[in-house]
Amino acid sequence: NTQKLWGGRFTGETDPLMHLYNASLPYDYKMYKADLEGTKVYTAGLQKLGLLTEDELTKIHYGLGEIKKEWDEDKFVRHPNDEDIHTANERRLGEIIGRDIAGKVHTGRSRNDQCVTDLRIYCRDVLNEKLFPGMTSLIEVLIKRAEEEIDILMPGYTHLQRAQPIRWSHWLSSYATYFTEDLKRLKQILERFNKSPLGAGALAGHPYGIDREFLAEGLGFDGVIGNSLVAVSDRDFVVELMFWGTLFMNHISRFAEDLVIYSTAEFGFIKLSDAYSTGSSLMPQKKNADSLELLRGKSGRVFGDLAGFLMSLKGIPSTYDKDMQEDKESLFDCLTTVEHSILIATGVVSTLTVQKDKMEGALTMDMLATDLADYLVRKGVPFRETHHISGECVALAENMGLSGIDKIPLELYQKIDSRFSEDLFETFNFEQSVERRDATGGTAKSAILKQLKNLQSQL
Ligand code: ARG
Protein backbone atom coordinates (compact mmCIF):
# COMPACT_ATOMS: atom_id res chain seq x y z
CA ASN A 1 0.00 0.00 0.00
CA THR A 2 3.01 2.27 0.00
CA GLN A 3 2.11 3.19 -3.58
CA LYS A 4 -1.41 4.29 -2.76
CA LEU A 5 -1.94 8.00 -2.21
CA TRP A 6 -3.34 7.28 1.20
CA GLY A 7 -0.94 4.42 1.97
CA GLY A 8 1.09 6.04 4.79
CA ARG A 9 -0.71 4.58 7.75
CA PHE A 10 -1.05 1.13 6.20
CA THR A 11 1.29 -1.78 6.58
CA GLY A 12 -0.79 -4.51 4.93
CA GLU A 13 -1.78 -4.83 1.31
CA THR A 14 -5.34 -4.38 0.02
CA ASP A 15 -7.14 -7.56 -0.90
CA PRO A 16 -7.10 -7.72 -4.73
CA LEU A 17 -10.87 -8.04 -5.04
CA MET A 18 -11.29 -5.23 -2.52
CA HIS A 19 -9.14 -3.06 -4.75
CA LEU A 20 -11.45 -3.73 -7.72
CA TYR A 21 -14.55 -3.43 -5.58
CA ASN A 22 -13.40 -0.05 -4.34
CA ALA A 23 -12.04 1.35 -7.59
CA SER A 24 -14.20 3.79 -9.51
CA LEU A 25 -11.75 4.64 -12.31
CA PRO A 26 -13.46 2.23 -14.76
CA TYR A 27 -16.38 4.65 -14.88
CA ASP A 28 -15.33 7.94 -13.30
CA TYR A 29 -12.55 8.42 -15.88
CA LYS A 30 -15.36 10.09 -17.83
CA MET A 31 -14.93 13.09 -15.55
CA TYR A 32 -11.26 13.56 -16.44
CA LYS A 33 -11.78 16.96 -18.00
CA ALA A 34 -13.77 18.27 -15.04
CA ASP A 35 -11.16 16.86 -12.66
CA LEU A 36 -8.31 18.61 -14.46
CA GLU A 37 -10.23 21.90 -14.63
CA GLY A 38 -10.99 21.61 -10.93
CA THR A 39 -7.33 21.12 -10.07
CA LYS A 40 -6.32 23.97 -12.34
CA VAL A 41 -8.56 26.45 -10.57
CA TYR A 42 -7.91 24.98 -7.14
CA THR A 43 -4.15 25.37 -7.51
CA ALA A 44 -4.67 28.95 -8.66
CA GLY A 45 -6.50 29.42 -5.36
CA LEU A 46 -3.57 27.90 -3.47
CA GLN A 47 -1.17 30.20 -5.26
CA LYS A 48 -3.24 33.22 -4.20
CA LEU A 49 -2.72 32.03 -0.62
CA GLY A 50 1.03 31.81 -1.12
CA LEU A 51 0.97 28.02 -0.86
CA LEU A 52 2.36 27.65 -4.38
CA THR A 53 4.81 29.89 -6.23
CA GLU A 54 4.01 31.34 -9.64
CA ASP A 55 6.59 29.01 -11.09
CA GLU A 56 5.09 25.95 -9.44
CA LEU A 57 1.64 26.93 -10.64
CA THR A 58 2.90 27.29 -14.21
CA LYS A 59 4.42 23.81 -14.06
CA ILE A 60 1.26 22.34 -12.59
CA HIS A 61 -0.90 23.90 -15.27
CA TYR A 62 1.46 22.66 -17.93
CA GLY A 63 1.26 19.13 -16.51
CA LEU A 64 -2.52 19.24 -16.33
CA GLY A 65 -2.61 20.27 -20.00
CA GLU A 66 -0.40 17.32 -20.90
CA ILE A 67 -2.64 14.92 -19.01
CA LYS A 68 -5.69 16.31 -20.77
CA LYS A 69 -4.06 15.63 -24.12
CA GLU A 70 -3.37 12.05 -23.07
CA TRP A 71 -7.00 11.47 -22.12
CA ASP A 72 -8.29 13.29 -25.22
CA GLU A 73 -6.16 11.11 -27.45
CA ASP A 74 -6.96 7.97 -25.48
CA LYS A 75 -3.29 7.58 -24.55
CA PHE A 76 -3.55 7.87 -20.81
CA VAL A 77 -1.94 4.77 -19.30
CA ARG A 78 -3.75 3.58 -16.21
CA HIS A 79 -1.69 2.27 -13.32
CA PRO A 80 -2.94 -0.80 -11.46
CA ASN A 81 -2.94 1.22 -8.26
CA ASP A 82 -5.06 4.05 -9.62
CA GLU A 83 -8.22 4.04 -7.60
CA ASP A 84 -10.25 6.74 -9.24
CA ILE A 85 -9.88 9.61 -11.70
CA HIS A 86 -8.63 11.89 -8.94
CA THR A 87 -5.78 9.66 -7.81
CA ALA A 88 -4.96 8.71 -11.40
CA ASN A 89 -4.57 12.31 -12.51
CA GLU A 90 -2.54 13.25 -9.45
CA ARG A 91 -0.25 10.26 -9.88
CA ARG A 92 0.31 11.16 -13.52
CA LEU A 93 0.96 14.80 -12.68
CA GLY A 94 3.76 13.66 -10.37
CA GLU A 95 5.30 11.66 -13.19
CA ILE A 96 5.21 14.61 -15.56
CA ILE A 97 6.29 17.54 -13.37
CA GLY A 98 7.85 15.76 -10.42
CA ARG A 99 6.33 14.61 -7.17
CA ASP A 100 7.74 17.47 -5.12
CA ILE A 101 5.50 19.98 -6.87
CA ALA A 102 2.59 17.65 -7.71
CA GLY A 103 2.52 16.68 -4.05
CA LYS A 104 1.29 20.17 -3.19
CA VAL A 105 -1.86 20.31 -5.31
CA HIS A 106 -4.02 18.46 -2.82
CA THR A 107 -3.20 20.85 0.07
CA GLY A 108 -6.42 21.53 1.96
CA ARG A 109 -8.45 19.57 -0.57
CA SER A 110 -10.10 16.19 -0.11
CA ARG A 111 -11.45 13.80 -2.65
CA ASN A 112 -14.72 14.43 -0.88
CA ASP A 113 -15.03 17.98 -2.15
CA GLN A 114 -13.09 17.13 -5.31
CA CYS A 115 -15.24 14.25 -6.56
CA VAL A 116 -18.51 16.07 -6.18
CA THR A 117 -17.09 19.23 -7.74
CA ASP A 118 -16.13 17.11 -10.73
CA LEU A 119 -19.52 15.48 -10.88
CA ARG A 120 -21.35 18.80 -10.87
CA ILE A 121 -19.14 20.13 -13.66
CA TYR A 122 -19.54 16.91 -15.62
CA CYS A 123 -23.33 17.00 -15.36
CA ARG A 124 -23.42 20.65 -16.35
CA ASP A 125 -21.38 19.81 -19.46
CA VAL A 126 -23.64 16.90 -20.37
CA LEU A 127 -26.69 19.13 -20.06
CA ASN A 128 -25.21 21.99 -22.05
CA GLU A 129 -23.54 19.89 -24.71
CA LYS A 130 -25.97 17.00 -25.15
CA LEU A 131 -29.31 17.19 -23.44
CA PHE A 132 -30.32 20.81 -24.05
CA PRO A 133 -29.47 20.75 -27.78
CA GLY A 134 -30.92 17.24 -28.12
CA MET A 135 -34.22 18.19 -26.50
CA THR A 136 -34.38 21.33 -28.59
CA SER A 137 -33.98 19.37 -31.84
CA LEU A 138 -36.58 16.83 -30.77
CA ILE A 139 -39.09 19.58 -30.07
CA GLU A 140 -38.21 21.35 -33.31
CA VAL A 141 -38.77 18.20 -35.35
CA LEU A 142 -42.19 17.70 -33.76
CA ILE A 143 -43.14 21.32 -34.44
CA LYS A 144 -41.95 21.12 -38.04
CA ARG A 145 -43.95 17.98 -38.79
CA ALA A 146 -46.99 19.45 -37.10
CA GLU A 147 -46.76 22.54 -39.30
CA GLU A 148 -46.24 20.56 -42.48
CA GLU A 149 -48.98 18.03 -41.81
CA ILE A 150 -51.49 20.28 -40.15
CA ASP A 151 -54.33 19.24 -42.48
CA ILE A 152 -54.24 15.53 -41.66
CA LEU A 153 -57.01 14.28 -39.36
CA MET A 154 -57.00 11.19 -37.20
CA PRO A 155 -59.07 9.57 -34.48
CA GLY A 156 -58.33 10.83 -31.00
CA TYR A 157 -58.63 8.14 -28.34
CA THR A 158 -59.61 7.82 -24.72
CA HIS A 159 -59.32 4.38 -23.12
CA LEU A 160 -57.82 3.50 -26.52
CA GLN A 161 -61.38 3.63 -27.89
CA ARG A 162 -62.14 6.01 -30.72
CA ALA A 163 -63.30 9.24 -29.11
CA GLN A 164 -63.28 12.38 -31.24
CA PRO A 165 -61.53 13.48 -34.41
CA ILE A 166 -58.35 15.46 -33.88
CA ARG A 167 -55.55 16.68 -36.07
CA TRP A 168 -52.39 14.56 -36.34
CA SER A 169 -50.54 17.80 -35.64
CA HIS A 170 -52.44 18.05 -32.36
CA TRP A 171 -50.95 14.74 -31.29
CA LEU A 172 -47.47 15.92 -32.34
CA SER A 173 -47.96 19.17 -30.50
CA SER A 174 -49.01 17.31 -27.35
CA TYR A 175 -45.63 15.60 -27.09
CA ALA A 176 -43.82 18.79 -28.04
CA THR A 177 -45.60 20.31 -25.04
CA TYR A 178 -44.46 17.56 -22.67
CA PHE A 179 -40.90 17.81 -23.91
CA THR A 180 -40.89 21.59 -23.63
CA GLU A 181 -41.88 21.28 -19.98
CA ASP A 182 -39.16 18.66 -19.56
CA LEU A 183 -36.59 21.00 -21.03
CA LYS A 184 -37.63 23.84 -18.74
CA ARG A 185 -37.56 21.50 -15.74
CA LEU A 186 -34.03 20.39 -16.62
CA LYS A 187 -32.87 24.00 -16.83
CA GLN A 188 -34.31 24.64 -13.37
CA ILE A 189 -32.40 21.65 -12.01
CA LEU A 190 -29.16 22.99 -13.46
CA GLU A 191 -29.82 26.34 -11.85
CA ARG A 192 -30.14 24.59 -8.49
CA PHE A 193 -27.09 22.36 -8.75
CA ASN A 194 -24.59 24.71 -10.35
CA LYS A 195 -23.05 25.61 -6.97
CA SER A 196 -19.50 24.93 -5.87
CA PRO A 197 -18.54 22.45 -3.16
CA LEU A 198 -14.82 23.05 -3.72
CA GLY A 199 -12.85 24.28 -0.73
CA ALA A 200 -15.02 22.44 1.79
CA GLY A 201 -12.16 20.00 2.53
CA ALA A 202 -13.02 16.54 3.76
CA LEU A 203 -15.98 17.88 5.71
CA ALA A 204 -14.94 20.58 8.14
CA GLY A 205 -13.84 23.39 5.83
CA HIS A 206 -10.59 24.79 4.52
CA PRO A 207 -7.73 25.34 6.96
CA TYR A 208 -5.92 28.02 4.93
CA GLY A 209 -8.89 30.26 4.23
CA ILE A 210 -9.11 29.55 0.52
CA ASP A 211 -11.27 31.97 -1.45
CA ARG A 212 -14.17 29.66 -2.30
CA GLU A 213 -15.96 32.34 -4.29
CA PHE A 214 -12.86 32.66 -6.48
CA LEU A 215 -12.85 28.88 -7.04
CA ALA A 216 -16.56 28.89 -7.82
CA GLU A 217 -16.22 31.67 -10.33
CA GLY A 218 -13.22 30.07 -12.00
CA LEU A 219 -15.20 26.88 -12.51
CA GLY A 220 -18.33 28.55 -13.82
CA PHE A 221 -20.47 27.94 -10.74
CA ASP A 222 -23.10 30.42 -9.60
CA GLY A 223 -21.93 30.68 -6.00
CA VAL A 224 -20.78 28.26 -3.34
CA ILE A 225 -22.55 25.70 -1.19
CA GLY A 226 -22.72 27.46 2.16
CA ASN A 227 -22.11 24.58 4.54
CA SER A 228 -19.08 22.34 4.19
CA LEU A 229 -20.85 19.26 5.57
CA VAL A 230 -23.51 19.67 2.91
CA ALA A 231 -20.95 20.52 0.23
CA VAL A 232 -19.26 17.13 0.45
CA SER A 233 -22.35 14.99 0.84
CA ASP A 234 -25.26 16.60 -0.97
CA ARG A 235 -26.34 14.30 -3.80
CA ASP A 236 -29.80 15.79 -4.22
CA PHE A 237 -28.81 16.95 -7.69
CA VAL A 238 -28.02 13.36 -8.67
CA VAL A 239 -31.45 12.29 -7.49
CA GLU A 240 -33.13 15.25 -9.19
CA LEU A 241 -31.38 14.51 -12.47
CA MET A 242 -32.40 10.86 -12.35
CA PHE A 243 -35.95 11.79 -11.40
CA TRP A 244 -35.92 14.13 -14.35
CA GLY A 245 -34.66 11.30 -16.55
CA THR A 246 -37.35 8.99 -15.22
CA LEU A 247 -40.14 11.44 -15.90
CA PHE A 248 -38.79 12.30 -19.33
CA MET A 249 -38.50 8.61 -20.20
CA ASN A 250 -42.06 8.15 -19.02
CA HIS A 251 -43.14 10.70 -21.60
CA ILE A 252 -40.95 9.04 -24.20
CA SER A 253 -42.42 5.67 -23.31
CA ARG A 254 -46.01 6.80 -23.80
CA PHE A 255 -45.07 8.54 -27.01
CA ALA A 256 -43.43 5.32 -28.22
CA GLU A 257 -46.39 3.21 -27.19
CA ASP A 258 -48.74 5.43 -29.24
CA LEU A 259 -46.49 4.98 -32.25
CA VAL A 260 -46.18 1.22 -31.74
CA ILE A 261 -49.96 1.03 -31.91
CA TYR A 262 -50.20 3.39 -34.87
CA SER A 263 -47.59 1.38 -36.77
CA THR A 264 -49.40 -1.98 -36.57
CA ALA A 265 -51.07 -3.28 -39.74
CA GLU A 266 -54.41 -3.00 -37.95
CA PHE A 267 -53.97 0.74 -37.53
CA GLY A 268 -51.48 1.52 -40.27
CA PHE A 269 -51.42 5.23 -39.40
CA ILE A 270 -47.67 5.49 -39.70
CA LYS A 271 -44.78 3.60 -41.21
CA LEU A 272 -41.43 3.58 -39.47
CA SER A 273 -38.44 4.10 -41.70
CA ASP A 274 -36.08 1.17 -42.20
CA ALA A 275 -33.44 3.11 -40.31
CA TYR A 276 -35.38 2.62 -37.08
CA SER A 277 -36.82 -0.85 -37.61
CA THR A 278 -35.39 -4.34 -37.51
CA GLY A 279 -36.41 -7.70 -38.93
CA SER A 280 -37.04 -11.17 -37.64
CA SER A 281 -34.51 -13.99 -37.88
CA LEU A 282 -37.33 -16.40 -38.67
CA MET A 283 -40.24 -14.57 -40.28
CA PRO A 284 -39.11 -12.94 -43.51
CA GLN A 285 -42.06 -10.55 -43.71
CA LYS A 286 -41.48 -8.93 -40.32
CA LYS A 287 -40.58 -5.31 -39.81
CA ASN A 288 -40.54 -4.62 -36.11
CA ALA A 289 -40.67 -1.26 -34.35
CA ASP A 290 -37.67 -2.05 -32.18
CA SER A 291 -36.67 1.59 -31.81
CA LEU A 292 -40.03 2.35 -30.22
CA GLU A 293 -40.00 -0.75 -28.05
CA LEU A 294 -36.56 0.16 -26.76
CA LEU A 295 -37.66 3.72 -26.03
CA ARG A 296 -40.51 2.22 -24.03
CA GLY A 297 -38.37 -0.45 -22.39
CA LYS A 298 -35.48 1.78 -21.39
CA SER A 299 -37.82 3.93 -19.33
CA GLY A 300 -37.81 1.05 -16.84
CA ARG A 301 -34.05 0.99 -16.72
CA VAL A 302 -33.79 4.71 -15.96
CA PHE A 303 -36.34 4.40 -13.18
CA GLY A 304 -34.17 1.56 -11.85
CA ASP A 305 -31.17 3.90 -11.78
CA LEU A 306 -33.13 6.35 -9.66
CA ALA A 307 -34.66 3.75 -7.36
CA GLY A 308 -31.33 1.98 -6.82
CA PHE A 309 -29.41 5.10 -5.86
CA LEU A 310 -32.18 6.47 -3.64
CA MET A 311 -32.01 3.18 -1.79
CA SER A 312 -28.23 3.53 -1.34
CA LEU A 313 -28.57 7.08 -0.12
CA LYS A 314 -31.32 6.70 2.41
CA GLY A 315 -29.47 5.24 5.37
CA ILE A 316 -26.06 6.85 5.28
CA PRO A 317 -24.92 9.12 8.08
CA SER A 318 -23.85 12.72 7.68
CA THR A 319 -21.16 13.77 5.19
CA TYR A 320 -19.18 11.54 2.87
CA ASP A 321 -19.44 7.77 2.98
CA LYS A 322 -18.27 5.44 0.26
CA ASP A 323 -21.87 4.51 -0.52
CA MET A 324 -21.93 7.82 -2.37
CA GLN A 325 -19.56 6.51 -4.98
CA GLU A 326 -22.61 4.58 -6.21
CA ASP A 327 -23.98 7.88 -7.53
CA LYS A 328 -21.93 7.73 -10.69
CA GLU A 329 -22.78 4.45 -12.39
CA SER A 330 -26.49 5.07 -11.93
CA LEU A 331 -26.30 8.65 -13.04
CA PHE A 332 -24.04 7.99 -16.03
CA ASP A 333 -26.29 5.17 -17.16
CA CYS A 334 -29.31 7.44 -16.84
CA LEU A 335 -27.68 10.32 -18.72
CA THR A 336 -26.40 8.13 -21.54
CA THR A 337 -29.70 6.30 -21.90
CA VAL A 338 -31.60 9.58 -21.99
CA GLU A 339 -29.16 11.16 -24.43
CA HIS A 340 -29.47 8.24 -26.83
CA SER A 341 -33.23 8.02 -26.40
CA ILE A 342 -33.58 11.68 -27.37
CA LEU A 343 -31.56 11.06 -30.53
CA ILE A 344 -33.51 7.93 -31.45
CA ALA A 345 -36.87 9.60 -30.84
CA THR A 346 -35.78 12.54 -33.00
CA GLY A 347 -34.72 10.18 -35.77
CA VAL A 348 -37.96 8.24 -35.58
CA VAL A 349 -40.14 11.35 -35.80
CA SER A 350 -38.19 12.93 -38.60
CA THR A 351 -38.21 9.80 -40.80
CA LEU A 352 -41.58 8.14 -40.28
CA THR A 353 -44.20 8.25 -43.02
CA VAL A 354 -47.76 9.23 -42.29
CA GLN A 355 -50.51 7.22 -43.97
CA LYS A 356 -53.06 9.98 -44.33
CA ASP A 357 -55.69 7.73 -45.91
CA LYS A 358 -55.47 5.20 -43.11
CA MET A 359 -55.67 7.88 -40.44
CA GLU A 360 -58.64 9.61 -41.97
CA GLY A 361 -60.21 6.30 -43.02
CA ALA A 362 -60.30 5.29 -39.37
CA LEU A 363 -62.63 8.14 -38.52
CA THR A 364 -66.15 6.90 -37.94
CA MET A 365 -69.44 8.75 -37.66
CA ASP A 366 -70.05 7.69 -34.04
CA MET A 367 -67.08 9.93 -33.19
CA LEU A 368 -69.39 12.83 -34.05
CA ALA A 369 -72.02 11.84 -31.48
CA THR A 370 -70.77 14.64 -29.22
CA ASP A 371 -71.11 17.06 -32.12
CA LEU A 372 -74.68 15.85 -32.60
CA ALA A 373 -75.38 16.58 -28.94
CA ASP A 374 -73.78 20.01 -29.42
CA TYR A 375 -76.09 20.60 -32.39
CA LEU A 376 -79.11 20.46 -30.10
CA VAL A 377 -77.32 22.53 -27.46
CA ARG A 378 -77.10 25.26 -30.08
CA LYS A 379 -80.89 24.95 -30.40
CA GLY A 380 -81.20 25.65 -26.67
CA VAL A 381 -81.50 22.08 -25.31
CA PRO A 382 -79.58 21.41 -22.05
CA PHE A 383 -76.47 19.32 -22.65
CA ARG A 384 -77.46 16.54 -20.21
CA GLU A 385 -80.58 16.03 -22.31
CA THR A 386 -78.82 16.27 -25.68
CA HIS A 387 -76.19 13.75 -24.51
CA HIS A 388 -78.97 11.27 -23.86
CA ILE A 389 -80.73 11.97 -27.17
CA SER A 390 -77.52 11.58 -29.13
CA GLY A 391 -76.87 8.29 -27.35
CA GLU A 392 -80.29 7.04 -28.45
CA CYS A 393 -79.41 7.92 -32.05
CA VAL A 394 -76.16 5.93 -31.82
CA ALA A 395 -78.08 2.95 -30.43
CA LEU A 396 -80.70 3.25 -33.17
CA ALA A 397 -78.10 3.25 -35.94
CA GLU A 398 -76.46 0.24 -34.34
CA ASN A 399 -79.77 -1.68 -34.00
CA MET A 400 -80.75 -0.86 -37.56
CA GLY A 401 -77.41 -2.15 -38.80
CA LEU A 402 -76.57 1.23 -40.38
CA SER A 403 -72.96 2.16 -41.09
CA GLY A 404 -73.32 5.33 -39.00
CA ILE A 405 -75.55 7.93 -37.40
CA ASP A 406 -75.40 9.95 -40.62
CA LYS A 407 -77.50 7.24 -42.32
CA ILE A 408 -80.54 7.58 -40.03
CA PRO A 409 -83.39 9.17 -42.02
CA LEU A 410 -84.61 12.58 -40.90
CA GLU A 411 -88.09 11.23 -39.96
CA LEU A 412 -86.56 8.83 -37.47
CA TYR A 413 -84.39 11.61 -36.03
CA GLN A 414 -87.49 13.70 -35.60
CA LYS A 415 -89.26 10.78 -33.91
CA ILE A 416 -86.52 10.75 -31.29
CA ASP A 417 -86.65 14.51 -30.91
CA SER A 418 -88.81 17.00 -32.78
CA ARG A 419 -86.12 19.70 -32.53
CA PHE A 420 -84.00 17.91 -35.13
CA SER A 421 -84.25 19.47 -38.58
CA GLU A 422 -82.64 18.99 -42.01
CA ASP A 423 -79.50 20.99 -41.07
CA LEU A 424 -78.51 18.29 -38.56
CA PHE A 425 -76.74 16.46 -41.40
CA GLU A 426 -74.20 19.27 -41.61
CA THR A 427 -72.90 17.93 -38.28
CA PHE A 428 -71.47 14.89 -40.01
CA ASN A 429 -68.27 16.47 -41.17
CA PHE A 430 -64.97 15.62 -39.51
CA GLU A 431 -63.22 18.75 -40.69
CA GLN A 432 -65.92 20.97 -39.23
CA SER A 433 -65.85 18.99 -36.01
CA VAL A 434 -62.17 19.73 -35.44
CA GLU A 435 -62.56 23.33 -36.60
CA ARG A 436 -65.26 23.96 -34.00
CA ARG A 437 -62.68 23.26 -31.29
CA ASP A 438 -60.93 26.57 -31.71
CA ALA A 439 -60.64 27.60 -28.08
CA THR A 440 -57.03 27.80 -26.84
CA GLY A 441 -55.42 24.37 -26.76
CA GLY A 442 -58.01 22.77 -29.06
CA THR A 443 -57.66 20.85 -32.30
CA ALA A 444 -58.81 23.57 -34.75
CA LYS A 445 -56.10 24.67 -37.15
CA SER A 446 -55.90 28.15 -35.66
CA ALA A 447 -55.61 26.75 -32.13
CA ILE A 448 -52.82 24.39 -33.12
CA LEU A 449 -50.89 27.07 -34.96
CA LYS A 450 -51.11 29.11 -31.78
CA GLN A 451 -49.74 26.18 -29.75
CA LEU A 452 -46.86 25.67 -32.15
CA LYS A 453 -45.96 29.33 -32.11
CA ASN A 454 -46.02 29.32 -28.35
CA LEU A 455 -43.81 26.22 -28.19
CA GLN A 456 -41.39 27.69 -30.71
CA SER A 457 -41.07 30.87 -28.65
CA GLN A 458 -40.00 28.82 -25.63
CA LEU A 459 -37.03 27.23 -27.38
N1 ARG B 1 -13.99 7.73 -5.86
C1 ARG B 1 -14.64 8.39 -4.77
C2 ARG B 1 -16.09 8.71 -5.17
O1 ARG B 1 -16.36 8.69 -6.29
C3 ARG B 1 -13.92 9.62 -4.41
C4 ARG B 1 -14.05 10.04 -2.97
C5 ARG B 1 -13.27 9.19 -2.08
N2 ARG B 1 -13.17 9.76 -0.82
C6 ARG B 1 -12.73 9.05 0.20
N3 ARG B 1 -12.63 9.64 1.32
N4 ARG B 1 -12.42 7.80 0.06
O2 ARG B 1 -16.93 8.97 -4.35
Residues whose N, C-alpha, C, O or C-beta is under 5 A from the ligand:
A	BS01	LIG	S24 D84 R111 N112 C115 M324 Q325
